[in-house]
């Protein structure tokens, strides 16, 4: 489960950085990575945005469980 926690955290950071860039510089990092201009969307960018949204929901719904999982030694998770 820790791998899912890491992937979700990375996606949330990517989403936060992207929104920060949109707010400050009107630059859409996800669109730029797929060769598009600000405001353009494609199936690939929609997938990325969807994954970022799911990661945010995961973090919001399970933040306490994730926090506990990372605070406990790994030997307790093997049960």
Buried (B, 14 or more C-beta within 10 A) or exposed (E): EEEEBEEBBEBBEBBEEBEEBBEEEEEBBBBBEBEBEEEEEEEEBEEBBEBBEEBBEBBEEBEEEBEEBEEEEEEEEEE
